[in-house]
Amino acid sequence: MNGEAIYGTDYWNTFGEGPNEQKGGYMSEHDVKSEFTAQDIRFKHKGDKLYAIMLDWPSNGKINIKSLGKASEYGKDLEIKGVRLLGSDAKINFEVTDDGLSITEMGKKVGDFAHVFEITL
């Protein structure tokens, strides 16, 4: 389901965001502070697609991706044209603000592991 966000992709301008920062390197996953949250997001890209990989599902069905905000060093020059949740046909409601890419309706949870937003630029 999430293969297009993994295979043939490259790292983006920033590795990710969230309370559990990855230090990098072999076995570094053992250095996390606690369980992953929905605010723990990792980024990959390919062509005009940016993949935002949430490491948990938000209990309220909403997320704000700070790195993609108009005031962020990474998001200031982006033009986000569309957002979809891989594995879902749900219409994704989103808005780009200074504070981030705010997704207010993402449909039902699909899968039990990472959840990937495909963001068309």
C-alpha distances in whole Angstrom, upper triangle without the diagonal:
4,6,8,9,10,12,15,15,18,19,21,24,23,21,21,23,23,26,24,25,24,27,25,26,26,25,25,23,26,28,26,28,26,23,20,20,18,21,20,17,17,17,15,16,16,19,19,16,16,13,14,12,14,15,16,16,19,21,23,20,21,21,23,22,25,24,24,27,30,32,30,30,27,26,30,29,26,26,22,22,19,16,13,10,7,6,10,13,15,17,17,21,22,25,26,29,31,29,26,23,23,20,22,20,16,16,15,13,9,9,12,11,10,9,9,12,12,16,18,21
4,6,6,7,9,12,12,15,16,17,20,20,18,17,19,20,23,21,22,20,23,22,23,23,23,22,20,23,25,23,25,24,21,18,18,16,18,17,14,13,13,12,13,13,16,17,13,13,10,11,9,11,12,14,15,18,21,22,19,20,19,20,19,22,21,21,24,27,29,26,27,23,23,27,26,23,23,20,20,17,15,12,10,6,8,11,14,16,18,17,20,20,23,24,27,28,27,23,20,21,19,21,20,16,17,16,14,11,10,12,10,8,8,7,9,10,13,16,19
4,5,5,6,9,10,13,15,17,20,20,18,18,21,23,25,23,23,21,24,22,22,22,22,23,21,24,26,24,27,26,23,21,21,20,21,19,17,15,14,12,12,12,15,16,13,13,11,13,12,14,15,17,18,22,24,26,23,23,22,23,21,24,23,22,26,29,31,28,28,24,24,28,27,24,24,22,22,19,17,15,13,9,11,14,17,19,21,20,23,23,26,26,29,31,29,25,23,24,22,25,23,19,20,20,17,14,13,15,13,11,11,10,12,12,15,17,19
4,5,6,8,8,11,13,15,18,19,17,18,21,23,26,24,23,22,24,22,23,24,24,24,23,26,27,26,29,28,25,22,22,20,21,20,17,14,13,10,10,9,12,13,10,11,9,12,12,15,16,19,19,22,25,26,23,23,22,22,20,23,21,20,24,26,28,26,26,22,22,25,24,21,21,19,19,16,15,13,12,9,11,14,16,18,19,19,22,21,24,24,27,28,27,24,21,23,21,24,22,19,20,20,18,16,16,18,15,13,12,10,11,9,12,13,16
4,6,8,6,9,10,12,15,15,14,14,17,19,22,20,20,18,21,19,21,21,22,21,20,23,24,23,25,25,22,19,19,17,18,16,13,11,9,7,7,8,11,12,9,8,6,8,8,12,13,16,17,20,23,24,21,21,19,19,17,20,18,17,21,23,25,23,23,19,19,23,22,19,19,17,18,16,13,12,11,9,12,14,17,18,19,18,21,20,22,22,24,26,24,21,18,20,19,22,21,18,19,20,17,15,15,16,14,11,10,7,9,8,11,12,15
4,6,6,8,10,12,16,16,14,15,18,20,22,20,19,17,19,17,18,18,19,19,18,21,23,21,25,24,22,19,20,19,19,17,14,11,10,8,9,10,13,15,12,11,9,11,10,13,14,17,19,22,25,26,24,24,21,22,19,22,20,20,24,26,28,25,24,21,21,25,24,21,23,20,21,19,17,16,15,12,14,17,20,22,23,21,24,23,25,25,27,28,27,23,21,23,22,25,24,21,22,22,20,17,16,17,14,11,12,10,12,12,14,16,18
4,6,9,11,14,18,18,16,18,21,23,26,24,23,20,22,19,20,20,21,21,20,24,25,25,28,28,26,23,24,23,23,21,18,15,13,10,10,9,13,15,13,13,12,14,14,17,18,21,22,25,29,30,27,27,25,25,23,25,23,23,26,29,30,27,27,23,24,27,26,23,24,22,23,21,19,18,17,14,16,19,22,24,25,24,27,26,28,27,30,31,30,26,24,26,25,28,27,24,25,25,23,20,19,20,17,15,16,13,15,14,16,17,19
4,7,10,13,16,18,16,18,22,24,27,25,24,21,23,20,20,21,23,23,22,26,27,27,30,30,28,25,26,25,25,22,19,16,13,10,9,7,10,13,12,12,12,15,15,19,20,23,25,28,31,32,29,29,26,26,23,25,22,22,26,28,29,26,25,22,23,26,24,22,23,21,22,21,20,19,19,16,18,21,23,25,26,25,28,26,28,27,30,31,30,26,25,27,26,29,29,25,27,27,25,23,22,23,20,18,18,15,16,14,16,16,18
4,7,9,13,14,13,15,18,21,24,22,21,19,20,18,19,20,22,21,21,24,25,24,27,27,26,23,23,22,22,19,16,13,10,6,5,5,9,11,9,9,9,12,13,16,18,21,23,25,29,30,27,26,23,23,20,21,19,18,22,24,26,23,22,18,19,22,21,18,20,19,20,19,17,17,17,15,18,21,23,24,25,23,25,24,25,24,26,27,26,23,21,24,23,27,26,23,25,26,24,22,21,22,19,16,16,13,14,12,14,14,15
4,6,10,11,10,13,17,20,23,21,19,17,18,15,17,18,20,19,20,23,23,23,26,27,25,22,23,22,21,19,15,12,9,6,5,6,10,12,11,10,10,12,13,17,18,22,24,26,29,30,28,26,23,23,19,20,17,17,21,23,24,21,19,16,17,20,19,17,19,19,20,20,19,19,19,18,21,23,25,26,27,24,26,24,25,24,26,26,25,22,21,24,24,27,28,25,27,28,26,24,24,24,21,18,18,15,16,14,15,15,15
4,7,7,7,10,13,17,19,18,15,13,15,13,15,17,19,17,17,21,21,20,23,24,23,20,21,20,18,16,13,9,7,5,6,9,12,13,12,10,10,11,12,15,16,20,22,24,28,29,26,25,21,20,17,17,14,15,19,21,21,18,16,13,15,18,18,16,19,18,20,20,19,20,19,18,22,24,26,27,27,24,26,23,24,22,24,23,22,20,19,22,22,26,27,24,27,28,25,24,23,24,20,17,17,15,15,14,15,16,16
4,5,6,9,12,16,19,18,15,15,16,15,17,20,21,19,19,23,22,21,23,24,24,20,21,19,17,15,12,9,6,5,6,9,11,12,10,8,9,10,12,15,17,20,22,23,27,27,25,23,20,18,14,15,11,12,15,17,18,14,13,9,12,15,14,13,15,15,18,18,17,18,19,18,22,24,26,26,25,22,23,21,21,19,20,20,19,17,16,19,20,24,25,23,26,27,25,24,24,25,21,18,17,15,14,13,13,14,13
4,7,9,12,15,18,18,15,15,16,15,18,21,23,20,21,24,22,22,24,25,25,21,21,20,18,16,13,11,8,9,9,12,14,14,13,10,12,12,14,17,19,22,24,24,28,28,26,24,20,18,14,14,10,11,14,15,15,12,10,7,10,12,12,12,15,16,19,19,19,21,21,22,25,26,28,28,27,24,25,22,21,18,19,18,18,16,16,19,21,25,26,25,28,29,27,27,27,27,24,20,20,17,17,16,15,16,14
4,6,8,12,15,14,11,11,13,13,16,19,20,17,18,21,19,18,20,21,21,18,18,17,15,13,10,8,7,9,11,14,16,16,15,12,12,11,13,15,16,19,21,22,25,26,24,22,18,16,12,12,8,11,13,15,15,11,10,8,11,13,14,14,17,17,20,20,19,21,21,21,25,26,28,28,27,24,24,21,21,18,19,18,17,15,15,18,20,23,25,23,27,28,26,26,25,25,22,18,18,16,16,16,15,17,16
4,7,11,13,12,9,8,10,10,13,16,17,14,14,17,16,15,17,19,18,15,16,16,13,11,9,6,6,8,11,14,17,18,15,12,11,10,11,12,13,17,19,20,24,25,23,21,18,16,13,13,10,13,16,18,18,14,13,11,14,17,18,17,20,19,22,21,19,20,20,20,23,25,27,27,27,24,25,22,22,20,21,20,18,16,17,19,20,23,25,23,26,26,24,24,23,22,19,15,16,15,15,16,16,18,18
4,7,10,10,8,8,11,12,15,17,18,15,14,17,16,14,15,16,16,13,13,12,10,7,5,4,6,9,12,16,19,18,16,12,11,8,9,10,11,14,16,17,20,21,20,18,14,13,10,10,8,11,14,17,16,13,13,11,13,16,18,16,19,18,21,20,18,19,18,18,22,23,25,25,25,21,22,19,20,18,19,18,16,13,14,16,17,20,22,20,23,24,21,22,21,20,17,14,14,13,13,15,15,18,18
4,7,8,7,9,12,14,17,20,19,16,15,17,15,13,14,15,14,11,11,10,7,6,5,7,9,12,15,19,22,21,18,14,13,10,10,10,11,13,15,15,18,19,18,16,12,11,8,8,7,10,13,16,15,12,13,12,13,16,18,17,20,18,22,21,18,20,19,20,23,24,26,25,25,21,21,19,19,17,17,16,13,12,13,15,16,19,21,19,23,23,21,22,22,21,18,15,15,14,15,17,16,19,19
4,6,6,9,13,15,18,20,19,16,14,16,14,11,11,12,12,9,8,8,5,4,6,9,12,15,18,22,25,24,21,17,15,12,11,10,10,11,13,13,16,17,17,15,12,11,9,9,10,13,15,18,17,14,16,15,16,19,21,20,23,21,24,23,20,21,19,21,23,24,27,25,25,22,22,19,20,18,18,18,14,13,14,15,16,18,20,19,22,22,20,21,21,19,17,14,15,15,16,19,19,22,22
4,6,10,12,15,18,20,18,15,13,15,12,9,8,9,10,8,8,10,7,6,9,12,15,19,22,26,28,28,25,21,19,16,14,12,11,12,15,14,17,18,19,17,14,14,13,12,13,17,18,21,20,17,19,18,19,22,25,24,26,25,28,26,24,24,22,24,26,27,29,28,28,25,25,23,23,22,21,20,17,16,18,18,19,21,23,22,24,24,22,23,22,20,18,16,17,18,19,22,22,26,26
4,6,9,12,15,16,15,11,10,11,9,6,6,7,8,7,8,11,9,6,9,11,14,17,21,25,28,27,24,21,18,15,14,12,10,12,15,15,18,20,20,19,16,16,15,15,15,18,20,23,22,19,20,19,21,24,26,25,27,26,29,27,24,24,22,23,25,26,30,28,29,26,26,24,25,24,24,23,20,19,20,20,21,23,24,23,25,25,22,23,21,19,16,15,16,18,19,22,23,26,27
4,6,9,13,15,14,10,10,11,9,7,8,10,12,10,11,13,11,8,9,10,13,16,19,23,26,26,23,20,18,15,14,13,12,14,18,18,21,23,22,21,18,17,15,14,14,17,19,22,21,18,18,17,19,22,24,23,26,25,28,27,24,25,23,24,26,28,31,30,30,27,27,25,25,24,24,22,20,18,20,21,22,24,26,24,27,27,24,25,23,21,18,16,18,18,19,22,22,25,25
4,6,9,11,10,7,7,10,8,7,10,12,13,11,13,15,13,10,10,9,12,14,18,21,25,25,23,19,17,15,14,14,12,15,19,20,23,25,24,23,20,19,17,17,16,19,21,24,23,20,20,18,21,24,25,24,27,26,29,28,25,25,23,23,26,28,31,30,31,28,29,27,27,26,26,25,22,21,22,23,24,26,28,26,28,28,25,25,23,21,17,15,18,18,20,22,22,25,26
4,7,10,10,6,8,10,8,9,11,14,15,14,17,19,17,13,14,13,15,17,20,23,26,27,25,22,20,18,17,17,16,19,22,24,27,29,28,27,23,23,20,19,18,21,24,26,25,21,21,19,22,25,27,26,29,28,31,31,28,29,27,27,29,31,34,34,34,31,32,30,30,28,29,27,25,23,24,26,27,30,31,29,32,31,28,28,26,24,21,19,21,21,23,25,25,28,28
4,7,8,6,8,11,10,11,14,16,17,16,18,20,18,15,15,12,14,15,18,21,24,26,24,21,19,18,17,18,16,20,23,25,28,30,29,28,25,24,21,21,19,22,25,27,26,23,22,20,23,26,27,26,29,28,31,30,28,28,26,26,28,31,34,34,34,31,33,31,31,29,30,29,27,25,25,27,28,31,32,30,32,32,28,28,26,24,20,18,21,21,23,24,25,27,27
4,6,6,9,11,11,13,16,18,19,18,21,23,22,18,18,15,17,17,20,23,26,28,26,23,21,21,19,20,19,22,26,28,31,33,32,31,28,28,25,25,23,25,28,31,30,26,25,23,26,29,30,29,32,31,34,33,31,30,29,28,30,32,36,36,37,34,36,34,35,33,33,32,30,28,29,31,31,34,35,32,35,34,31,30,27,25,22,20,23,23,25,26,27,30,30
4,5,8,10,11,13,17,19,19,18,22,24,23,19,19,17,19,19,22,24,28,30,27,25,23,22,20,21,19,22,26,28,31,34,33,32,29,29,27,27,25,28,31,34,33,29,28,26,29,32,33,32,35,34,36,35,32,32,29,28,30,33,36,37,38,35,37,36,37,35,36,35,33,31,31,33,33,36,36,33,35,34,30,29,27,25,21,20,23,24,26,27,29,31,32
4,5,6,8,11,14,16,16,16,20,22,22,18,19,17,19,20,24,26,30,31,29,26,23,22,20,20,17,20,24,26,29,32,31,31,28,29,26,27,26,28,31,34,34,30,29,28,30,33,34,33,36,34,36,35,32,31,29,28,29,32,35,36,37,35,37,35,36,35,36,35,33,31,31,32,32,34,35,32,34,32,29,28,25,23,19,19,22,23,26,28,29,32,33
4,5,5,8,11,13,14,14,17,20,19,15,16,15,17,19,22,25,29,30,27,24,22,20,18,18,16,19,22,24,27,30,29,29,26,26,23,24,22,25,28,31,30,27,26,25,27,30,31,31,33,32,34,33,30,30,28,27,29,31,35,35,36,33,34,33,34,32,33,32,29,28,28,30,30,32,33,30,32,31,28,27,25,22,19,18,21,22,24,26,28,30,31
4,5,6,10,11,11,11,14,17,16,13,14,13,16,18,22,24,28,29,26,23,20,19,16,16,13,15,19,21,24,26,26,26,23,24,22,23,22,24,27,30,30,26,26,24,27,30,31,30,32,31,33,31,28,28,25,24,26,28,32,32,33,30,32,31,32,31,32,31,28,26,26,27,27,30,30,28,29,28,24,24,21,19,15,15,18,19,22,24,26,29,30
4,6,9,10,11,12,16,18,18,15,17,17,20,22,25,28,32,33,30,27,24,22,19,18,15,17,21,23,25,28,28,28,25,26,24,25,24,27,30,33,32,29,29,27,30,33,34,33,36,34,36,35,31,31,28,27,29,31,35,34,36,33,35,33,35,34,34,33,30,29,29,30,30,32,32,30,32,30,26,26,23,20,18,18,21,23,25,28,29,33,34
4,7,9,11,12,15,18,17,14,16,16,19,21,25,28,32,33,30,26,24,22,19,18,16,18,21,23,25,28,28,27,25,25,23,23,23,26,28,31,30,27,27,26,28,31,33,32,35,33,36,34,31,31,29,28,30,32,36,35,36,33,34,33,33,32,32,31,28,27,28,29,29,31,32,30,32,31,27,28,25,22,19,19,22,23,26,28,29,32,33
4,6,8,8,11,14,14,11,14,14,18,20,24,27,31,31,28,24,22,19,17,15,13,14,18,19,21,24,24,23,21,21,20,20,20,23,25,29,28,24,25,24,26,29,31,30,32,31,33,32,29,28,26,26,28,29,33,32,33,30,31,29,30,29,29,29,25,24,25,25,26,28,29,27,29,28,24,25,23,20,17,16,19,21,23,25,27,30,31
4,7,9,11,14,13,12,15,16,20,23,26,30,33,33,30,27,24,21,19,17,14,15,18,18,20,23,24,23,21,21,20,20,21,24,26,29,28,25,26,25,27,30,32,31,33,32,34,33,30,30,27,28,29,31,34,33,34,31,31,30,30,29,29,28,25,24,25,25,26,27,29,27,29,28,25,26,24,21,19,18,21,22,24,27,28,32,33
4,6,9,12,12,11,14,16,20,23,27,30,33,33,30,26,24,20,18,15,12,12,15,16,17,20,21,21,19,20,20,20,21,24,26,29,29,26,27,26,27,31,33,31,34,31,34,32,29,28,25,26,27,28,32,30,32,29,30,28,30,29,29,29,25,24,25,24,24,26,26,25,27,25,22,23,21,18,16,16,19,21,23,26,28,31,32
4,6,10,11,10,13,15,19,22,25,28,32,31,28,25,22,18,15,13,9,9,12,13,15,18,18,19,17,19,19,20,21,24,25,29,29,26,27,26,27,30,32,31,32,30,32,30,26,25,22,23,24,25,28,27,29,26,27,26,28,28,28,28,25,23,23,23,22,23,24,22,23,22,18,20,18,14,13,13,15,18,21,24,26,29,31
4,7,8,6,9,11,15,18,22,25,28,28,24,21,18,15,12,9,6,6,10,11,13,16,16,16,14,16,15,17,18,20,22,26,26,23,24,23,23,27,29,27,29,26,28,26,23,22,19,20,21,22,25,24,26,23,24,23,25,24,25,25,22,20,20,20,19,20,21,19,21,19,16,17,16,13,11,10,12,15,17,20,22,26,27
4,5,5,9,12,15,18,22,25,28,27,23,20,17,14,11,8,6,5,7,8,10,12,13,13,11,13,13,15,16,18,20,23,23,21,23,22,22,25,27,25,27,24,26,24,21,20,17,19,20,21,24,22,23,20,21,20,22,22,22,22,19,17,17,16,16,17,18,16,18,17,15,16,15,13,11,10,11,14,16,19,20,24,26
4,5,7,11,14,17,20,23,25,24,21,18,15,11,9,6,6,4,5,5,8,10,10,9,7,10,10,12,14,15,17,21,21,19,22,20,19,23,25,22,24,21,23,20,17,17,14,16,17,18,20,19,19,16,17,16,18,18,19,20,17,15,14,13,12,13,14,13,15,14,12,14,14,13,11,9,9,11,12,16,17,21,22
4,6,10,12,16,19,22,25,24,20,17,15,11,10,7,8,8,9,8,11,12,12,10,7,8,8,9,11,13,14,18,18,16,18,17,17,20,22,20,22,20,22,20,17,18,16,18,20,20,23,21,21,18,18,16,17,17,17,17,14,12,12,12,12,14,16,15,17,18,16,17,17,16,14,12,12,13,13,16,17,21,22
4,7,10,14,17,21,23,23,20,16,13,10,8,6,6,7,10,10,14,15,15,13,11,11,9,11,12,14,16,20,20,17,18,17,17,21,23,21,23,21,23,21,18,18,16,17,20,21,23,22,23,19,20,18,20,19,19,19,16,14,14,15,15,17,18,17,19,19,16,17,17,15,13,10,11,12,13,16,17,21,22
4,7,10,13,17,20,19,16,12,10,6,5,5,6,9,11,12,15,16,15,13,10,10,8,10,10,11,14,18,18,15,16,14,15,18,20,18,19,17,20,18,15,16,14,15,18,19,21,20,21,17,18,17,18,17,18,18,15,13,12,13,13,16,17,15,18,19,16,17,16,16,13,9,9,9,10,13,13,17,18
4,7,11,14,17,17,14,10,8,6,5,7,8,11,14,15,19,20,18,17,14,13,10,12,10,12,15,19,19,16,16,13,15,18,19,17,19,17,20,18,16,16,15,15,18,19,22,22,22,19,20,18,20,18,20,20,18,15,14,16,16,19,20,18,20,21,18,18,17,17,13,10,10,9,11,12,13,16,17
4,7,11,13,13,11,7,6,5,6,9,11,14,16,17,21,22,20,18,15,14,11,12,10,11,14,17,18,15,15,11,12,16,16,14,16,15,17,16,14,15,14,14,18,19,22,22,21,19,20,18,19,17,19,19,18,14,13,16,16,20,20,18,21,22,20,19,19,19,16,12,12,9,10,10,11,13,14
4,7,11,11,9,6,5,7,8,12,14,17,18,20,24,25,22,21,18,17,14,16,13,13,17,19,20,17,17,13,14,18,17,15,17,15,17,16,15,15,15,14,17,19,22,22,22,20,21,19,21,19,21,22,21,17,16,19,18,22,22,20,22,23,21,20,20,20,17,13,13,10,11,10,10,12,13
4,7,8,6,4,6,9,11,15,17,20,21,23,26,27,24,22,20,19,15,17,14,13,17,19,21,18,17,13,14,17,16,13,15,13,15,15,14,14,15,14,18,20,21,22,22,19,21,19,20,19,21,22,21,18,16,19,19,23,23,21,23,24,23,21,21,23,20,16,15,12,11,9,9,10,10
4,6,5,7,8,12,14,18,20,23,24,25,29,29,26,25,23,22,19,20,18,16,20,21,23,21,20,16,16,19,17,15,16,15,15,15,15,15,16,15,18,20,21,23,22,21,23,21,22,21,24,25,24,21,19,22,21,25,25,22,25,26,24,23,23,24,22,18,17,14,13,10,11,10,11
4,5,8,11,14,17,20,23,26,26,28,31,31,28,27,24,23,20,22,19,17,20,21,23,21,20,17,16,19,16,14,14,14,14,14,15,16,18,17,20,21,22,23,23,21,23,21,22,21,24,24,25,22,20,23,22,26,26,24,26,27,27,25,26,27,25,21,20,16,15,12,11,9,9
4,7,10,13,16,19,23,25,25,26,30,29,26,24,22,21,18,20,17,15,18,18,21,19,19,15,14,16,14,11,10,10,10,11,12,14,16,16,19,20,20,21,20,18,20,18,19,17,20,22,22,19,17,20,20,23,23,21,24,26,25,24,25,27,25,21,19,16,13,10,8,6,5
4,6,10,13,16,19,21,21,23,26,26,23,21,19,18,16,18,15,13,17,18,21,19,18,15,14,17,15,11,11,10,10,10,10,11,13,12,16,17,18,18,18,16,18,16,17,16,20,21,21,17,15,18,17,20,20,18,21,22,22,20,21,23,21,18,16,12,10,6,6,5,6
4,7,10,13,16,18,19,20,24,24,21,19,16,15,12,14,12,10,14,16,18,16,16,12,11,15,14,10,11,10,11,10,10,11,12,12,16,17,18,19,18,15,17,15,16,15,18,19,18,15,12,15,15,19,19,17,20,21,20,19,20,22,19,15,14,10,8,6,5,7,7
4,6,10,12,15,16,17,21,21,18,17,14,14,12,14,12,11,15,18,20,17,18,14,14,17,17,14,14,12,13,12,10,10,10,10,13,15,17,17,17,15,17,15,17,16,19,20,19,15,13,15,14,18,18,15,18,19,17,16,17,18,15,12,10,6,6,5,6,9,11
4,6,10,12,13,14,18,18,15,14,11,11,8,11,10,10,13,16,18,15,16,13,13,17,17,14,15,13,15,13,10,10,10,10,14,15,17,17,17,14,15,14,15,14,17,18,16,13,11,12,12,15,16,13,16,17,15,15,16,16,14,10,8,6,5,7,7,11,13
4,6,9,10,12,16,17,15,14,12,13,10,13,13,13,16,20,21,18,19,16,16,20,21,18,19,16,18,16,13,12,10,10,13,14,17,17,18,15,17,16,18,18,20,21,19,15,13,15,13,16,16,14,16,16,14,13,13,13,10,6,6,4,6,9,11,14,16
4,6,7,9,13,14,12,12,9,11,10,13,13,14,17,20,21,19,20,18,17,21,22,20,21,18,20,17,14,13,11,12,14,15,18,17,18,15,17,16,18,18,19,20,18,15,13,14,12,15,15,12,14,14,12,12,12,11,9,6,5,6,8,11,13,17,19
4,7,10,13,15,14,14,12,14,13,15,16,17,20,23,24,21,23,20,21,24,26,23,24,22,23,21,17,16,13,14,15,17,20,19,21,18,20,19,21,21,23,23,20,18,17,17,16,17,17,15,17,16,12,13,11,10,7,5,7,9,11,15,17,20,22
4,7,9,12,11,12,11,13,13,16,17,19,21,24,25,23,25,22,22,26,28,25,26,23,24,22,18,17,13,14,15,16,19,18,20,17,19,19,21,22,23,24,21,18,17,16,15,16,16,13,15,13,10,11,10,8,7,6,7,10,12,16,18,22,24
4,6,9,7,9,9,12,13,17,18,19,20,24,25,23,26,23,23,26,28,25,25,22,23,20,16,15,12,13,14,14,17,15,17,15,16,16,19,20,22,23,20,18,16,15,12,13,12,10,11,10,7,9,10,9,8,8,7,10,12,16,17,21,24
4,5,5,6,7,10,12,15,17,18,19,23,24,22,25,23,22,25,27,24,25,22,23,20,17,16,13,16,17,16,18,16,17,14,15,15,17,19,20,21,18,16,15,13,11,11,11,10,11,11,9,12,13,12,12,12,10,13,13,17,18,22,24
4,6,8,10,13,16,18,21,21,22,26,26,25,28,27,25,28,30,28,28,25,26,23,20,19,16,18,19,17,20,17,18,16,17,17,20,21,22,24,20,19,18,15,13,12,12,11,12,11,10,13,14,13,14,14,13,16,17,20,22,25,27
4,6,8,12,15,17,20,20,20,24,25,24,27,26,24,27,29,27,26,23,24,21,18,18,16,19,19,18,19,16,17,14,14,15,17,19,20,22,19,17,16,13,11,9,9,10,11,11,11,15,17,16,17,17,15,17,17,20,21,24,26
4,7,11,13,16,19,18,19,22,24,23,26,24,22,25,27,24,24,20,21,18,15,14,12,15,16,14,15,12,13,11,11,12,15,17,18,21,18,16,14,11,8,7,6,6,8,8,9,12,14,15,15,15,12,14,13,17,17,21,23
4,7,10,13,16,15,15,19,20,20,23,21,19,22,24,21,21,18,19,16,14,14,13,16,17,16,17,14,13,10,10,10,12,14,15,17,14,12,11,8,6,5,6,7,10,11,12,15,17,17,17,15,13,14,13,16,16,19,21
4,6,9,12,12,12,16,17,16,19,18,16,19,21,18,19,16,18,16,13,13,12,16,18,17,18,15,15,11,11,10,11,12,13,15,12,9,8,6,5,7,9,9,12,14,13,16,17,17,16,14,12,12,11,14,14,17,19
4,6,9,9,9,12,13,13,16,14,13,15,18,16,16,14,17,15,13,15,14,18,20,19,21,18,17,13,12,9,9,9,10,11,8,6,5,4,6,8,11,12,15,17,17,19,20,20,19,16,14,14,12,15,14,17,17
4,6,6,7,11,12,10,13,11,10,13,15,13,15,13,15,14,12,14,14,17,20,19,21,19,18,14,14,11,11,9,10,11,8,5,5,6,8,11,14,13,17,19,18,19,20,20,18,15,13,12,11,13,12,15,15
4,5,5,9,9,7,10,9,8,11,14,13,15,14,17,17,15,18,18,20,23,23,25,23,21,17,16,13,12,10,9,9,6,4,7,8,11,14,17,17,21,22,21,23,24,24,22,18,17,16,14,16,14,17,16
4,6,9,9,6,8,6,6,9,12,11,13,13,16,16,15,18,18,20,23,24,25,24,22,19,18,15,14,11,11,10,8,6,8,11,13,17,19,19,22,24,23,24,25,24,22,18,17,15,14,15,13,15,14
4,7,8,6,9,6,4,7,9,8,10,9,13,13,12,15,16,19,22,22,23,21,20,16,15,12,11,8,9,9,8,5,5,9,11,15,17,17,21,23,22,23,24,25,23,19,17,15,12,13,10,12,11
4,5,5,8,8,5,7,10,9,10,10,14,15,14,18,19,21,25,24,25,23,21,17,16,12,10,6,6,5,5,3,6,9,12,15,18,18,22,24,24,26,27,27,25,22,20,18,15,16,13,15,14
4,6,8,8,5,4,7,8,9,11,14,16,16,20,22,24,28,27,27,25,23,19,17,14,11,7,6,4,7,7,9,11,15,17,20,21,25,28,28,29,31,31,29,25,23,21,18,18,15,16,14
4,7,8,7,6,9,11,13,14,18,19,19,23,24,27,30,30,30,28,26,22,20,17,14,10,8,5,7,8,11,13,17,19,23,24,27,30,29,31,32,32,30,27,25,23,21,21,18,19,17
4,5,5,6,9,10,13,14,18,19,19,22,23,25,28,28,29,28,26,22,21,17,15,11,10,7,8,8,10,13,17,20,23,23,27,29,28,29,30,30,28,24,23,21,19,19,16,18,16
4,6,6,8,10,14,15,19,20,20,23,24,26,30,30,31,30,28,25,24,20,18,14,13,11,11,11,13,17,20,23,26,25,29,31,30,31,32,32,29,25,24,22,20,20,18,19,16
4,6,7,8,11,12,16,17,17,20,21,23,26,27,28,27,25,22,21,18,16,13,13,12,12,10,12,15,18,21,23,23,27,29,27,28,29,29,26,22,21,19,17,17,14,15,13
4,6,5,8,9,13,15,15,18,20,21,25,25,26,25,23,19,18,15,13,9,10,9,10,8,9,13,15,19,21,21,24,27,26,27,28,29,26,22,21,18,16,15,12,13,11
4,6,9,11,14,16,17,21,23,25,28,28,29,27,25,22,20,17,14,10,10,8,11,10,11,15,18,21,23,24,27,30,29,30,32,32,30,26,24,22,19,18,15,15,13
4,7,10,13,16,17,20,23,24,28,28,28,27,25,22,21,17,15,12,13,12,14,13,13,17,19,22,24,24,28,31,30,31,32,33,31,27,25,22,19,18,14,14,10
4,6,9,12,13,17,19,21,24,24,24,24,21,18,18,14,13,10,12,12,14,11,11,14,16,20,21,21,25,27,27,27,29,30,28,24,22,19,16,14,11,10,7
4,6,9,12,15,18,20,24,23,23,22,19,17,16,13,11,9,12,13,15,13,11,14,15,19,20,20,23,26,26,27,29,30,28,25,22,19,16,14,10,9,6
4,6,8,12,14,17,20,19,19,18,15,13,12,10,9,8,11,13,14,11,9,12,12,16,17,16,19,22,23,23,25,27,25,22,19,16,12,11,7,6,5
4,7,11,14,16,19,18,17,16,14,12,12,10,10,10,14,16,18,15,12,14,13,16,16,16,19,22,23,23,25,27,26,23,20,16,13,11,8,5,6
4,7,10,13,16,14,13,13,10,9,9,8,10,11,15,17,18,15,11,12,11,14,14,13,15,18,19,19,22,24,23,20,17,14,10,8,6,5,7
4,7,10,13,11,11,10,9,6,8,7,10,11,15,18,17,14,10,11,9,12,11,10,12,15,16,16,18,20,19,16,13,10,6,6,5,6,9
4,6,9,8,8,8,7,6,9,10,13,15,18,21,20,16,13,13,10,12,11,8,10,12,13,12,15,18,17,14,11,8,6,5,7,9,12
4,6,6,8,8,9,7,11,12,15,17,20,22,21,17,14,14,11,13,11,7,9,10,10,9,11,14,13,11,7,6,5,6,9,11,15
4,6,8,10,11,11,15,15,19,20,23,25,24,20,17,17,14,16,14,11,11,12,11,9,10,13,12,10,7,6,6,7,10,12,16
4,7,9,12,13,16,18,21,23,26,29,27,23,20,20,17,18,15,12,11,10,9,7,8,12,12,11,9,9,10,10,14,16,20
4,6,9,10,13,15,19,21,25,27,26,22,19,18,15,15,12,9,8,8,9,7,10,14,14,13,10,10,10,11,14,16,19
4,7,9,13,15,19,21,25,28,27,23,20,19,15,16,12,10,8,10,11,10,14,17,18,17,14,13,12,12,15,16,19
4,6,9,12,16,19,22,25,24,21,18,16,12,12,9,7,5,8,10,11,14,17,18,17,14,13,12,13,14,16,19
4,6,10,13,16,19,23,22,19,15,14,11,11,8,7,7,11,13,14,17,20,21,19,15,14,12,13,13,14,17
4,6,10,13,16,19,18,15,12,10,7,8,6,5,7,11,13,14,17,19,19,17,13,12,10,11,11,13,15
4,7,11,13,17,16,14,10,8,6,6,5,7,9,13,15,17,20,22,22,20,16,15,12,13,12,14,16
4,7,10,13,13,10,7,5,4,6,8,9,12,16,17,19,21,23,22,20,16,15,11,12,11,12,14
4,6,10,10,8,6,5,7,8,11,12,16,19,20,22,25,26,25,22,19,17,14,15,12,13,14
4,7,8,6,5,6,9,11,14,15,19,22,22,24,26,27,26,23,20,18,14,15,12,13,12
4,5,5,6,7,11,13,16,18,21,24,25,27,29,29,28,25,22,20,17,18,15,17,16
4,6,8,10,14,16,19,21,24,27,27,29,31,31,29,26,24,22,19,20,17,19,17
4,7,8,12,14,17,19,22,25,25,27,28,28,26,23,21,20,18,19,17,19,18
4,6,9,12,15,16,20,22,22,23,25,25,23,20,18,17,14,16,13,16,15
4,6,10,12,13,16,19,19,21,23,23,22,18,16,14,11,13,10,13,13
4,6,9,11,14,17,17,19,22,22,21,19,16,15,12,14,12,15,16
4,6,7,10,13,14,16,19,20,19,16,13,13,10,12,11,14,16
4,7,9,12,14,16,19,20,20,18,15,15,13,15,15,17,19
4,6,9,11,14,17,18,19,17,14,14,12,15,15,17,20
4,7,8,10,13,15,16,14,11,11,9,12,13,16,19
4,7,9,12,15,16,15,12,13,12,14,16,18,22
4,6,10,12,14,14,11,13,13,16,18,21,24
4,6,8,10,10,8,11,12,15,18,21,24
4,7,9,9,7,10,12,14,17,20,24
4,6,8,8,10,13,16,19,22,25
4,7,8,12,15,18,21,24,27
4,6,10,13,16,19,22,25
4,6,10,13,16,19,22
4,7,10,13,16,19
4,6,9,13,15
4,6,10,12
4,6,10
4,6
4
